[in-house]
Amino acid sequence: MTLSSLKIHHALALLLLASSSGAFAQDSAELLAAEAAVASAERAQPRGDAAALLADARSQLQAARDAHVRRKRQDALHLAQAAEATADLARARAALDAARADVDSKSARNADLRRRLLVNGGRR
């Protein structure tokens, strides 16, 4: 999702909130926040445990949507909040995994450079 399309989605969300009333608006806002969190986690391209968390967040989001349609307000609210938190955790874990991979790559490169330096240093 590009920045401009994200702005459009937020504008539509605000328009929806302005036209909605009370509890329905709160449920809709929570659903929109959960959808945004899931989309953000998807952009992080999680793998492993983070991907499993993303799958859980998607499942919770779908359950929240279903509860919203059935007018189960409290269930929809709790499920949307859980989906948002799980998606945020998936995104954070994906970022952590990416940072660890970067550190591992740089450590391997440093070890290779040290080995070369020691080999070449002995030839002087």
MOPAC internal coordinates of N, CA, C and O (Angstrom, degrees):
PM7 1SCF
backbone

  N    0.0000 0     0.00 0     0.00 0    0    0    0
  C    1.4436 1     0.00 0     0.00 0    1    0    0
  C    1.5290 1   107.27 1     0.00 0    2    1    0
  O    1.2310 1   120.62 1   -53.77 1    3    2    1
  N    1.2967 1   116.42 1   126.23 1    3    2    1
  C    1.4620 1   120.71 1  -179.37 1    5    3    2
  C    1.5157 1   110.35 1   -80.03 1    6    5    3
  O    1.2310 1   121.46 1   -13.12 1    7    6    5
  N    1.3158 1   114.82 1   166.88 1    7    6    5
  C    1.4566 1   119.99 1  -179.13 1    9    7    6
  C    1.5262 1   110.81 1   -61.83 1   10    9    7
  O    1.2310 1   120.17 1   138.06 1   11   10    9
  N    1.3352 1   117.28 1   -41.94 1   11   10    9
  C    1.4656 1   119.50 1  -179.16 1   13   11   10
  C    1.5308 1   111.62 1   -66.42 1   14   13   11
  O    1.2310 1   120.22 1   141.44 1   15   14   13
  N    1.3324 1   117.19 1   -38.56 1   15   14   13
  C    1.4640 1   118.25 1   178.45 1   17   15   14
  C    1.5230 1   110.45 1   -70.53 1   18   17   15
  O    1.2310 1   120.45 1   148.13 1   19   18   17
  N    1.3367 1   116.74 1   -31.87 1   19   18   17
  C    1.4536 1   119.75 1   175.73 1   21   19   18
  C    1.5277 1   110.39 1   -64.82 1   22   21   19
  O    1.2310 1   120.38 1   139.69 1   23   22   21
  N    1.3367 1   116.88 1   -40.31 1   23   22   21
  C    1.4637 1   120.82 1   177.20 1   25   23   22
  C    1.5205 1   110.77 1   -63.00 1   26   25   23
  O    1.2310 1   120.63 1   139.78 1   27   26   25
  N    1.3219 1   116.40 1   -40.22 1   27   26   25
  C    1.4665 1   120.94 1   178.79 1   29   27   26
  C    1.5303 1   109.60 1   -63.43 1   30   29   27
  O    1.2310 1   120.68 1   135.82 1   31   30   29
  N    1.3430 1   116.31 1   -44.18 1   31   30   29
  C    1.4647 1   119.59 1   178.93 1   33   31   30
  C    1.5247 1   111.12 1   -62.17 1   34   33   31
  O    1.2310 1   120.57 1   139.16 1   35   34   33
  N    1.3263 1   116.51 1   -40.84 1   35   34   33
  C    1.4601 1   118.76 1   178.23 1   37   35   34
  C    1.5274 1   111.55 1   -66.06 1   38   37   35
  O    1.2310 1   120.48 1   140.67 1   39   38   37
  N    1.3205 1   116.68 1   -39.33 1   39   38   37
  C    1.4673 1   119.88 1   178.19 1   41   39   38
  C    1.5284 1   110.34 1   -63.58 1   42   41   39
  O    1.2310 1   120.54 1   137.93 1   43   42   41
  N    1.3213 1   116.57 1   -42.07 1   43   42   41
  C    1.4669 1   119.74 1   177.25 1   45   43   42
  C    1.5205 1   110.86 1   -64.79 1   46   45   43
  O    1.2310 1   121.00 1   141.83 1   47   46   45
  N    1.3261 1   115.69 1   -38.17 1   47   46   45
  C    1.4631 1   119.38 1   178.52 1   49   47   46
  C    1.5236 1   110.59 1   -63.01 1   50   49   47
  O    1.2310 1   120.66 1   136.39 1   51   50   49
  N    1.3218 1   116.35 1   -43.61 1   51   50   49
  C    1.4676 1   119.77 1   178.96 1   53   51   50
  C    1.5233 1   111.14 1   -64.48 1   54   53   51
  O    1.2310 1   120.93 1   140.98 1   55   54   53
  N    1.3256 1   115.82 1   -39.02 1   55   54   53
  C    1.4498 1   119.92 1   177.56 1   57   55   54
  C    1.5230 1   110.66 1   -63.49 1   58   57   55
  O    1.2310 1   120.89 1   138.26 1   59   58   57
  N    1.3166 1   115.91 1   -41.74 1   59   58   57
  C    1.4571 1   120.77 1   177.78 1   61   59   58
  C    1.5227 1   110.68 1   -63.33 1   62   61   59
  O    1.2310 1   121.01 1   137.06 1   63   62   61
  N    1.3212 1   115.68 1   -42.94 1   63   62   61
  C    1.4605 1   119.24 1   179.31 1   65   63   62
  C    1.5227 1   111.83 1   -64.38 1   66   65   63
  O    1.2310 1   120.73 1   141.10 1   67   66   65
  N    1.3172 1   116.21 1   -38.90 1   67   66   65
  C    1.4672 1   119.96 1  -179.43 1   69   67   66
  C    1.5180 1   111.08 1   -66.39 1   70   69   67
  O    1.2310 1   120.59 1   145.41 1   71   70   69
  N    1.3149 1   116.48 1   -34.59 1   71   70   69
  C    1.4607 1   119.12 1  -177.76 1   73   71   70
  C    1.5232 1   113.16 1   -87.61 1   74   73   71
  O    1.2310 1   120.39 1   165.83 1   75   74   73
  N    1.3184 1   116.86 1   -14.17 1   75   74   73
  C    1.4623 1   120.53 1  -179.35 1   77   75   74
  C    1.5214 1   109.88 1   -88.03 1   78   77   75
  O    1.2310 1   121.70 1    -8.63 1   79   78   77
  N    1.3216 1   114.35 1   171.37 1   79   78   77
  C    1.4615 1   117.68 1   179.59 1   81   79   78
  C    1.5092 1   110.67 1  -126.26 1   82   81   79
  O    1.2310 1   120.70 1   -31.31 1   83   82   81
  N    1.3082 1   116.27 1   148.69 1   83   82   81
  C    1.4528 1   126.73 1   169.51 1   85   83   82
  C    1.5009 1   118.04 1    38.01 1   86   85   83
  O    1.2310 1   121.25 1    60.83 1   87   86   85
  N    1.3363 1   115.21 1  -119.17 1   87   86   85
  C    1.4545 1   122.51 1  -173.50 1   89   87   86
  C    1.5304 1   111.65 1   -62.34 1   90   89   87
  O    1.2310 1   120.76 1   141.08 1   91   90   89
  N    1.3154 1   116.16 1   -38.92 1   91   90   89
  C    1.4686 1   119.54 1   179.34 1   93   91   90
  C    1.5147 1   110.16 1   -61.31 1   94   93   91
  O    1.2310 1   120.31 1   140.11 1   95   94   93
  N    1.3103 1   117.02 1   -39.89 1   95   94   93
  C    1.4653 1   121.05 1   179.54 1   97   95   94
  C    1.5129 1   110.84 1   -65.45 1   98   97   95
  O    1.2310 1   120.11 1   138.95 1   99   98   97
  N    1.3294 1   117.39 1   -41.05 1   99   98   97
  C    1.4621 1   120.29 1   179.48 1  101   99   98
  C    1.5188 1   110.15 1   -64.88 1  102  101   99
  O    1.2310 1   120.17 1   135.78 1  103  102  101
  N    1.3315 1   117.28 1   -44.22 1  103  102  101
  C    1.4642 1   120.67 1   177.47 1  105  103  102
  C    1.5192 1   110.40 1   -59.99 1  106  105  103
  O    1.2310 1   120.85 1   136.14 1  107  106  105
  N    1.3171 1   115.98 1   -43.86 1  107  106  105
  C    1.4634 1   120.49 1  -179.23 1  109  107  106
  C    1.5249 1   110.64 1   -63.82 1  110  109  107
  O    1.2310 1   120.58 1   139.13 1  111  110  109
  N    1.3124 1   116.49 1   -40.87 1  111  110  109
  C    1.4702 1   120.19 1   179.70 1  113  111  110
  C    1.5239 1   110.38 1   -64.25 1  114  113  111
  O    1.2310 1   120.39 1   137.86 1  115  114  113
  N    1.3177 1   116.86 1   -42.14 1  115  114  113
  C    1.4662 1   120.36 1   178.56 1  117  115  114
  C    1.5272 1   110.71 1   -65.05 1  118  117  115
  O    1.2310 1   120.54 1   138.94 1  119  118  117
  N    1.3236 1   116.57 1   -41.06 1  119  118  117
  C    1.4657 1   119.95 1   177.65 1  121  119  118
  C    1.5275 1   110.95 1   -62.98 1  122  121  119
  O    1.2310 1   120.56 1   137.29 1  123  122  121
  N    1.3175 1   116.54 1   -42.71 1  123  122  121
  C    1.4629 1   120.17 1   179.07 1  125  123  122
  C    1.5235 1   111.38 1   -64.42 1  126  125  123
  O    1.2310 1   120.30 1   140.22 1  127  126  125
  N    1.3127 1   117.04 1   -39.78 1  127  126  125
  C    1.4691 1   120.76 1   177.74 1  129  127  126
  C    1.5250 1   110.31 1   -64.78 1  130  129  127
  O    1.2310 1   120.49 1   138.79 1  131  130  129
  N    1.3187 1   116.66 1   -41.21 1  131  130  129
  C    1.4688 1   120.58 1   178.30 1  133  131  130
  C    1.5282 1   110.72 1   -65.65 1  134  133  131
  O    1.2310 1   120.42 1   138.55 1  135  134  133
  N    1.3307 1   116.81 1   -41.45 1  135  134  133
  C    1.4653 1   120.45 1   178.10 1  137  135  134
  C    1.5277 1   111.03 1   -62.53 1  138  137  135
  O    1.2310 1   120.57 1   139.31 1  139  138  137
  N    1.3212 1   116.52 1   -40.69 1  139  138  137
  C    1.4694 1   120.66 1   178.91 1  141  139  138
  C    1.5309 1   110.27 1   -65.53 1  142  141  139
  O    1.2310 1   120.26 1   139.93 1  143  142  141
  N    1.3249 1   117.11 1   -40.07 1  143  142  141
  C    1.4666 1   120.90 1   179.70 1  145  143  142
  C    1.5242 1   110.71 1   -66.07 1  146  145  143
  O    1.2310 1   120.21 1   138.57 1  147  146  145
  N    1.3252 1   117.20 1   -41.43 1  147  146  145
  C    1.4673 1   120.83 1   177.94 1  149  147  146
  C    1.5223 1   109.90 1   -64.34 1  150  149  147
  O    1.2310 1   119.91 1   136.86 1  151  150  149
  N    1.3238 1   117.78 1   -43.14 1  151  150  149
  C    1.4659 1   121.03 1   178.74 1  153  151  150
  C    1.5276 1   110.62 1   -62.38 1  154  153  151
  O    1.2310 1   120.26 1   140.16 1  155  154  153
  N    1.3169 1   117.10 1   -39.84 1  155  154  153
  C    1.4654 1   120.93 1   178.23 1  157  155  154
  C    1.5256 1   110.84 1   -64.32 1  158  157  155
  O    1.2310 1   120.67 1   138.34 1  159  158  157
  N    1.3179 1   116.32 1   -41.66 1  159  158  157
  C    1.4672 1   120.47 1   178.20 1  161  159  158
  C    1.5267 1   110.90 1   -65.69 1  162  161  159
  O    1.2310 1   120.31 1   142.00 1  163  162  161
  N    1.3219 1   117.02 1   -38.00 1  163  162  161
  C    1.4667 1   120.34 1   178.17 1  165  163  162
  C    1.5248 1   111.29 1   -62.41 1  166  165  163
  O    1.2310 1   120.38 1   141.40 1  167  166  165
  N    1.3312 1   116.88 1   -38.60 1  167  166  165
  C    1.4661 1   120.91 1   179.58 1  169  167  166
  C    1.5239 1   111.88 1   -65.67 1  170  169  167
  O    1.2310 1   120.31 1   155.25 1  171  170  169
  N    1.3309 1   117.01 1   -24.75 1  171  170  169
  C    1.4634 1   121.21 1   179.13 1  173  171  170
  C    1.5290 1   111.71 1   -75.64 1  174  173  171
  O    1.2310 1   120.01 1   172.49 1  175  174  173
  N    1.3192 1   117.59 1    -7.51 1  175  174  173
  C    1.4656 1   124.34 1   178.88 1  177  175  174
  C    1.5327 1   111.87 1    49.96 1  178  177  175
  O    1.2310 1   120.54 1  -118.63 1  179  178  177
  N    1.3330 1   116.56 1    61.37 1  179  178  177
  C    1.4653 1   119.84 1  -177.17 1  181  179  178
  C    1.5238 1   112.51 1   -67.82 1  182  181  179
  O    1.2310 1   121.72 1   -29.41 1  183  182  181
  N    1.3256 1   114.31 1   150.59 1  183  182  181
  C    1.4640 1   121.87 1   176.87 1  185  183  182
  C    1.5169 1   108.45 1  -130.49 1  186  185  183
  O    1.2310 1   120.43 1   -19.61 1  187  186  185
  N    1.3162 1   116.79 1   160.39 1  187  186  185
  C    1.4616 1   121.50 1   176.13 1  189  187  186
  C    1.5126 1   112.84 1    62.46 1  190  189  187
  O    1.2310 1   121.47 1    50.70 1  191  190  189
  N    1.3371 1   114.79 1  -129.30 1  191  190  189
  C    1.4732 1   120.37 1  -178.23 1  193  191  190
  C    1.5222 1   111.76 1   -60.61 1  194  193  191
  O    1.2310 1   120.56 1   142.91 1  195  194  193
  N    1.3191 1   116.53 1   -37.09 1  195  194  193
  C    1.4627 1   120.15 1   179.88 1  197  195  194
  C    1.5267 1   110.62 1   -64.88 1  198  197  195
  O    1.2310 1   120.20 1   143.41 1  199  198  197
  N    1.3258 1   117.22 1   -36.59 1  199  198  197
  C    1.4643 1   120.53 1   177.96 1  201  199  198
  C    1.5295 1   110.61 1   -66.89 1  202  201  199
  O    1.2310 1   120.67 1   143.31 1  203  202  201
  N    1.3238 1   116.32 1   -36.69 1  203  202  201
  C    1.4657 1   120.04 1   177.38 1  205  203  202
  C    1.5375 1   109.94 1   -66.00 1  206  205  203
  O    1.2310 1   120.55 1   140.74 1  207  206  205
  N    1.3210 1   116.56 1   -39.26 1  207  206  205
  C    1.4674 1   120.04 1   176.33 1  209  207  206
  C    1.5237 1   111.09 1   -63.27 1  210  209  207
  O    1.2310 1   120.60 1   139.22 1  211  210  209
  N    1.3301 1   116.45 1   -40.78 1  211  210  209
  C    1.4602 1   120.14 1   177.94 1  213  211  210
  C    1.5286 1   110.67 1   -62.34 1  214  213  211
  O    1.2310 1   120.36 1   138.56 1  215  214  213
  N    1.3128 1   116.92 1   -41.44 1  215  214  213
  C    1.4678 1   120.38 1   177.48 1  217  215  214
  C    1.5291 1   110.44 1   -61.65 1  218  217  215
  O    1.2310 1   120.43 1   140.14 1  219  218  217
  N    1.3323 1   116.79 1   -39.86 1  219  218  217
  C    1.4686 1   120.32 1   176.73 1  221  219  218
  C    1.5292 1   110.77 1   -63.30 1  222  221  219
  O    1.2310 1   120.91 1   137.28 1  223  222  221
  N    1.3223 1   115.86 1   -42.72 1  223  222  221
  C    1.4757 1   120.08 1   179.82 1  225  223  222
  C    1.5264 1   110.45 1   -62.47 1  226  225  223
  O    1.2310 1   120.18 1   138.04 1  227  226  225
  N    1.3174 1   117.26 1   -41.96 1  227  226  225
  C    1.4753 1   120.66 1   178.01 1  229  227  226
  C    1.5182 1   110.49 1   -61.38 1  230  229  227
  O    1.2310 1   120.82 1   137.08 1  231  230  229
  N    1.3252 1   116.05 1   -42.92 1  231  230  229
  C    1.4637 1   121.13 1   179.70 1  233  231  230
  C    1.5328 1   110.88 1   -63.38 1  234  233  231
  O    1.2310 1   120.71 1   136.32 1  235  234  233
  N    1.3360 1   116.24 1   -43.68 1  235  234  233
  C    1.4621 1   120.21 1   178.07 1  237  235  234
  C    1.5261 1   110.94 1   -64.12 1  238  237  235
  O    1.2310 1   120.62 1   140.71 1  239  238  237
  N    1.3257 1   116.42 1   -39.29 1  239  238  237
  C    1.4590 1   120.35 1   178.86 1  241  239  238
  C    1.5265 1   110.78 1   -63.30 1  242  241  239
  O    1.2310 1   120.56 1   137.05 1  243  242  241
  N    1.3257 1   116.53 1   -42.95 1  243  242  241
  C    1.4643 1   119.45 1   179.06 1  245  243  242
  C    1.5255 1   110.55 1   -64.98 1  246  245  243
  O    1.2310 1   120.53 1   140.44 1  247  246  245
  N    1.3232 1   116.59 1   -39.56 1  247  246  245
  C    1.4692 1   119.78 1   177.13 1  249  247  246
  C    1.5296 1   110.48 1   -63.94 1  250  249  247
  O    1.2310 1   120.39 1   142.23 1  251  250  249
  N    1.3271 1   116.86 1   -37.77 1  251  250  249
  C    1.4686 1   120.61 1   177.82 1  253  251  250
  C    1.5302 1   110.28 1   -64.86 1  254  253  251
  O    1.2310 1   120.53 1   137.86 1  255  254  253
  N    1.3196 1   116.60 1   -42.14 1  255  254  253
  C    1.4713 1   119.89 1   177.60 1  257  255  254
  C    1.5217 1   110.72 1   -61.03 1  258  257  255
  O    1.2310 1   120.88 1   135.25 1  259  258  257
  N    1.3470 1   115.93 1   -44.75 1  259  258  257
  C    1.4585 1   120.33 1   179.78 1  261  259  258
  C    1.5303 1   111.17 1   -61.87 1  262  261  259
  O    1.2310 1   120.67 1   136.92 1  263  262  261
  N    1.3280 1   116.33 1   -43.08 1  263  262  261
  C    1.4728 1   120.23 1   178.57 1  265  263  262
  C    1.5257 1   110.31 1   -64.65 1  266  265  263
  O    1.2310 1   120.53 1   143.35 1  267  266  265
  N    1.3222 1   116.60 1   -36.65 1  267  266  265
  C    1.4685 1   121.02 1   178.68 1  269  267  266
  C    1.5341 1   110.53 1   -63.22 1  270  269  267
  O    1.2310 1   121.01 1   136.42 1  271  270  269
  N    1.3210 1   115.68 1   -43.58 1  271  270  269
  C    1.4682 1   120.35 1   179.48 1  273  271  270
  C    1.5250 1   110.34 1   -64.36 1  274  273  271
  O    1.2310 1   120.33 1   142.42 1  275  274  273
  N    1.3289 1   116.97 1   -37.58 1  275  274  273
  C    1.4669 1   121.38 1   179.73 1  277  275  274
  C    1.5261 1   112.38 1   -80.49 1  278  277  275
  O    1.2310 1   120.68 1  -177.32 1  279  278  277
  N    1.3470 1   116.30 1     2.68 1  279  278  277
  C    1.4739 1   123.09 1   178.90 1  281  279  278
  C    1.5326 1   111.70 1    64.76 1  282  281  279
  O    1.2310 1   120.52 1  -150.49 1  283  282  281
  N    1.3121 1   116.60 1    29.51 1  283  282  281
  C    1.4664 1   122.41 1   174.43 1  285  283  282
  C    1.5230 1   106.58 1   -90.66 1  286  285  283
  O    1.2310 1   121.34 1  -100.65 1  287  286  285
  N    1.3221 1   115.03 1    79.35 1  287  286  285
  C    1.4545 1   122.72 1  -169.38 1  289  287  286
  C    1.5276 1   113.30 1   -56.80 1  290  289  287
  O    1.2310 1   119.77 1   127.43 1  291  290  289
  N    1.3234 1   118.05 1   -52.57 1  291  290  289
  C    1.4655 1   121.47 1  -177.81 1  293  291  290
  C    1.5208 1   111.15 1   -63.59 1  294  293  291
  O    1.2310 1   120.35 1   137.41 1  295  294  293
  N    1.3281 1   116.93 1   -42.59 1  295  294  293
  C    1.4637 1   120.02 1   178.71 1  297  295  294
  C    1.5236 1   110.56 1   -61.92 1  298  297  295
  O    1.2310 1   120.88 1   135.36 1  299  298  297
  N    1.3153 1   115.93 1   -44.64 1  299  298  297
  C    1.4654 1   120.13 1  -179.94 1  301  299  298
  C    1.5232 1   110.85 1   -61.61 1  302  301  299
  O    1.2310 1   120.79 1   138.00 1  303  302  301
  N    1.3204 1   116.09 1   -42.00 1  303  302  301
  C    1.4563 1   121.34 1  -179.53 1  305  303  302
  C    1.5312 1   111.07 1   -62.98 1  306  305  303
  O    1.2310 1   120.14 1   130.64 1  307  306  305
  N    1.3184 1   117.34 1   -49.36 1  307  306  305
  C    1.4612 1   121.33 1  -179.25 1  309  307  306
  C    1.5295 1   112.03 1   -65.44 1  310  309  307
  O    1.2310 1   120.62 1   138.32 1  311  310  309
  N    1.3123 1   116.42 1   -41.68 1  311  310  309
  C    1.4661 1   119.57 1   179.50 1  313  311  310
  C    1.5288 1   111.44 1   -66.62 1  314  313  311
  O    1.2310 1   120.26 1   141.48 1  315  314  313
  N    1.3144 1   117.12 1   -38.52 1  315  314  313
  C    1.4655 1   120.15 1   178.19 1  317  315  314
  C    1.5255 1   110.80 1   -66.21 1  318  317  315
  O    1.2310 1   120.37 1   139.15 1  319  318  317
  N    1.3097 1   116.90 1   -40.85 1  319  318  317
  C    1.4647 1   120.37 1   177.31 1  321  319  318
  C    1.5298 1   111.05 1   -64.83 1  322  321  319
  O    1.2310 1   120.48 1   139.31 1  323  322  321
  N    1.3224 1   116.69 1   -40.69 1  323  322  321
  C    1.4634 1   120.67 1   177.89 1  325  323  322
  C    1.5258 1   110.51 1   -65.11 1  326  325  323
  O    1.2310 1   120.46 1   138.90 1  327  326  325
  N    1.3246 1   116.72 1   -41.10 1  327  326  325
  C    1.4674 1   120.66 1   178.87 1  329  327  326
  C    1.5221 1   110.60 1   -62.64 1  330  329  327
  O    1.2310 1   120.65 1   137.91 1  331  330  329
  N    1.3258 1   116.36 1   -42.09 1  331  330  329
  C    1.4649 1   120.08 1   179.41 1  333  331  330
  C    1.5294 1   111.12 1   -63.70 1  334  333  331
  O    1.2310 1   120.65 1   134.86 1  335  334  333
  N    1.3281 1   116.35 1   -45.14 1  335  334  333
  C    1.4712 1   120.19 1  -179.63 1  337  335  334
  C    1.5292 1   110.94 1   -64.86 1  338  337  335
  O    1.2310 1   120.26 1   137.80 1  339  338  337
  N    1.3179 1   117.10 1   -42.20 1  339  338  337
  C    1.4612 1   120.86 1  -179.76 1  341  339  338
  C    1.5223 1   110.52 1   -66.45 1  342  341  339
  O    1.2310 1   120.27 1   139.80 1  343  342  341
  N    1.3188 1   117.08 1   -40.20 1  343  342  341
  C    1.4721 1   120.47 1   178.06 1  345  343  342
  C    1.5233 1   110.65 1   -65.38 1  346  345  343
  O    1.2310 1   120.28 1   139.60 1  347  346  345
  N    1.3333 1   117.07 1   -40.40 1  347  346  345
  C    1.4686 1   120.27 1   177.03 1  349  347  346
  C    1.5249 1   110.62 1   -61.89 1  350  349  347
  O    1.2310 1   120.42 1   139.50 1  351  350  349
  N    1.3230 1   116.80 1   -40.50 1  351  350  349
  C    1.4612 1   120.72 1   177.89 1  353  351  350
  C    1.5280 1   110.68 1   -65.34 1  354  353  351
  O    1.2310 1   120.23 1   139.10 1  355  354  353
  N    1.3244 1   117.17 1   -40.90 1  355  354  353
  C    1.4680 1   120.83 1   177.93 1  357  355  354
  C    1.5271 1   111.01 1   -61.66 1  358  357  355
  O    1.2310 1   120.69 1   137.66 1  359  358  357
  N    1.3310 1   116.28 1   -42.34 1  359  358  357
  C    1.4690 1   120.41 1   178.53 1  361  359  358
  C    1.5178 1   110.97 1   -64.40 1  362  361  359
  O    1.2310 1   120.65 1   137.09 1  363  362  361
  N    1.3244 1   116.36 1   -42.91 1  363  362  361
  C    1.4667 1   120.69 1   179.75 1  365  363  362
  C    1.5229 1   111.00 1   -65.27 1  366  365  363
  O    1.2310 1   120.34 1   138.29 1  367  366  365
  N    1.3176 1   116.96 1   -41.71 1  367  366  365
  C    1.4685 1   119.53 1   178.34 1  369  367  366
  C    1.5249 1   110.96 1   -65.93 1  370  369  367
  O    1.2310 1   120.18 1   142.15 1  371  370  369
  N    1.3193 1   117.25 1   -37.85 1  371  370  369
  C    1.4703 1   120.43 1   177.45 1  373  371  370
  C    1.5250 1   109.97 1   -63.44 1  374  373  371
  O    1.2310 1   120.44 1   138.57 1  375  374  373
  N    1.3262 1   116.76 1   -41.43 1  375  374  373
  C    1.4671 1   120.33 1   177.84 1  377  375  374
  C    1.5217 1   110.62 1   -65.25 1  378  377  375
  O    1.2310 1   120.06 1   139.83 1  379  378  377
  N    1.3164 1   117.49 1   -40.17 1  379  378  377
  C    1.4594 1   121.57 1   177.49 1  381  379  378
  C    1.5227 1   110.87 1   -63.37 1  382  381  379
  O    1.2310 1   120.40 1   135.53 1  383  382  381
  N    1.3212 1   116.84 1   -44.47 1  383  382  381
  C    1.4652 1   120.90 1   178.20 1  385  383  382
  C    1.5242 1   111.27 1   -61.10 1  386  385  383
  O    1.2310 1   120.64 1   138.87 1  387  386  385
  N    1.3286 1   116.38 1   -41.13 1  387  386  385
  C    1.4658 1   120.30 1   178.85 1  389  387  386
  C    1.5278 1   110.66 1   -65.23 1  390  389  387
  O    1.2310 1   120.44 1   139.08 1  391  390  389
  N    1.3301 1   116.77 1   -40.92 1  391  390  389
  C    1.4633 1   120.46 1   178.75 1  393  391  390
  C    1.5237 1   110.86 1   -65.88 1  394  393  391
  O    1.2310 1   120.30 1   139.33 1  395  394  393
  N    1.3292 1   117.02 1   -40.67 1  395  394  393
  C    1.4713 1   120.33 1   177.53 1  397  395  394
  C    1.5245 1   110.85 1   -63.08 1  398  397  395
  O    1.2310 1   120.27 1   137.97 1  399  398  397
  N    1.3108 1   117.08 1   -42.03 1  399  398  397
  C    1.4666 1   120.57 1   178.79 1  401  399  398
  C    1.5278 1   110.52 1   -63.06 1  402  401  399
  O    1.2310 1   120.60 1   140.86 1  403  402  401
  N    1.3209 1   116.45 1   -39.14 1  403  402  401
  C    1.4543 1   121.04 1   178.16 1  405  403  402
  C    1.5338 1   110.82 1   -64.62 1  406  405  403
  O    1.2310 1   120.60 1   135.48 1  407  406  405
  N    1.3194 1   116.45 1   -44.52 1  407  406  405
  C    1.4642 1   120.77 1   178.66 1  409  407  406
  C    1.5250 1   110.18 1   -63.66 1  410  409  407
  O    1.2310 1   120.02 1   136.70 1  411  410  409
  N    1.3291 1   117.57 1   -43.30 1  411  410  409
  C    1.4647 1   120.80 1   179.16 1  413  411  410
  C    1.5220 1   110.90 1   -61.25 1  414  413  411
  O    1.2310 1   120.67 1   138.13 1  415  414  413
  N    1.3149 1   116.33 1   -41.87 1  415  414  413
  C    1.4593 1   120.83 1   179.20 1  417  415  414
  C    1.5251 1   111.13 1   -63.26 1  418  417  415
  O    1.2310 1   120.79 1   135.25 1  419  418  417
  N    1.3111 1   116.10 1   -44.75 1  419  418  417
  C    1.4642 1   120.29 1  -179.90 1  421  419  418
  C    1.5277 1   111.13 1   -68.31 1  422  421  419
  O    1.2310 1   120.07 1   143.91 1  423  422  421
  N    1.3242 1   117.48 1   -36.09 1  423  422  421
  C    1.4693 1   120.81 1   177.35 1  425  423  422
  C    1.5191 1   110.66 1   -64.77 1  426  425  423
  O    1.2310 1   120.80 1   138.25 1  427  426  425
  N    1.3196 1   116.08 1   -41.75 1  427  426  425
  C    1.4714 1   119.66 1   178.03 1  429  427  426
  C    1.5287 1   110.43 1   -64.58 1  430  429  427
  O    1.2310 1   120.58 1   139.27 1  431  430  429
  N    1.2977 1   116.50 1   -40.73 1  431  430  429
  C    1.4755 1   120.53 1   177.58 1  433  431  430
  C    1.5240 1   110.91 1   -63.42 1  434  433  431
  O    1.2310 1   120.15 1   136.67 1  435  434  433
  N    1.3328 1   117.31 1   -43.33 1  435  434  433
  C    1.4614 1   120.94 1   177.56 1  437  435  434
  C    1.5246 1   111.39 1   -62.31 1  438  437  435
  O    1.2310 1   120.23 1   137.07 1  439  438  437
  N    1.3206 1   117.16 1   -42.93 1  439  438  437
  C    1.4689 1   120.73 1   178.82 1  441  439  438
  C    1.5256 1   110.41 1   -61.76 1  442  441  439
  O    1.2310 1   120.55 1   139.03 1  443  442  441
  N    1.3209 1   116.56 1   -40.97 1  443  442  441
  C    1.4643 1   120.63 1   178.35 1  445  443  442
  C    1.5255 1   110.51 1   -63.86 1  446  445  443
  O    1.2310 1   120.03 1   136.59 1  447  446  445
  N    1.3203 1   117.55 1   -43.41 1  447  446  445
  C    1.4656 1   121.15 1   179.12 1  449  447  446
  C    1.5271 1   111.09 1   -64.83 1  450  449  447
  O    1.2310 1   119.94 1   140.33 1  451  450  449
  N    1.3395 1   117.72 1   -39.67 1  451  450  449
  C    1.4642 1   120.66 1   177.68 1  453  451  450
  C    1.5277 1   110.73 1   -62.98 1  454  453  451
  O    1.2310 1   121.16 1   135.94 1  455  454  453
  N    1.3404 1   115.39 1   -44.06 1  455  454  453
  C    1.4627 1   120.11 1   179.42 1  457  455  454
  C    1.5235 1   110.01 1   -60.79 1  458  457  455
  O    1.2310 1   120.15 1   135.36 1  459  458  457
  N    1.3197 1   117.33 1   -44.64 1  459  458  457
  C    1.4722 1   120.91 1   179.06 1  461  459  458
  C    1.5238 1   111.02 1   -63.90 1  462  461  459
  O    1.2310 1   120.67 1   139.91 1  463  462  461
  N    1.3098 1   116.32 1   -40.09 1  463  462  461
  C    1.4639 1   120.61 1   179.64 1  465  463  462
  C    1.5249 1   110.75 1   -63.42 1  466  465  463
  O    1.2310 1   120.62 1   137.80 1  467  466  465
  N    1.3188 1   116.41 1   -42.20 1  467  466  465
  C    1.4636 1   120.16 1   179.08 1  469  467  466
  C    1.5242 1   111.34 1   -66.29 1  470  469  467
  O    1.2310 1   120.22 1   139.13 1  471  470  469
  N    1.3191 1   117.19 1   -40.87 1  471  470  469
  C    1.4622 1   121.57 1   178.97 1  473  471  470
  C    1.5192 1   110.20 1   -65.50 1  474  473  471
  O    1.2310 1   120.73 1   132.32 1  475  474  473
  N    1.3169 1   116.21 1   -47.68 1  475  474  473
  C    1.4775 1   120.63 1  -178.94 1  477  475  474
  C    1.5214 1   111.97 1   -72.92 1  478  477  475
  O    1.2310 1   119.65 1   150.26 1  479  478  477
  N    1.3085 1   118.26 1   -29.74 1  479  478  477
  C    1.4637 1   122.12 1   179.21 1  481  479  478
  C    1.5125 1   111.49 1   -68.22 1  482  481  479
  O    1.2310 1   119.62 1   150.92 1  483  482  481
  N    1.3201 1   118.33 1   -29.08 1  483  482  481
  C    1.4603 1   121.97 1   179.04 1  485  483  482
  C    1.5140 1   113.33 1   -76.26 1  486  485  483
  O    1.2310 1   119.22 1   167.84 1  487  486  485
  N    1.2991 1   119.10 1   -12.16 1  487  486  485
  C    1.4796 1   123.45 1  -177.01 1  489  487  486
  C    1.5200 1   112.27 1   -88.53 1  490  489  487
  O    1.2310 1   118.45 1   173.72 1  491  490  489
  N    1.2596 1   120.55 1    -6.28 1  491  490  489
  C    1.4558 1   122.73 1  -175.36 1  493  491  490
  C    1.4505 1   111.71 1   -71.94 1  494  493  491
  O    1.2310 1   120.10 1   180.00 1  495  494  493

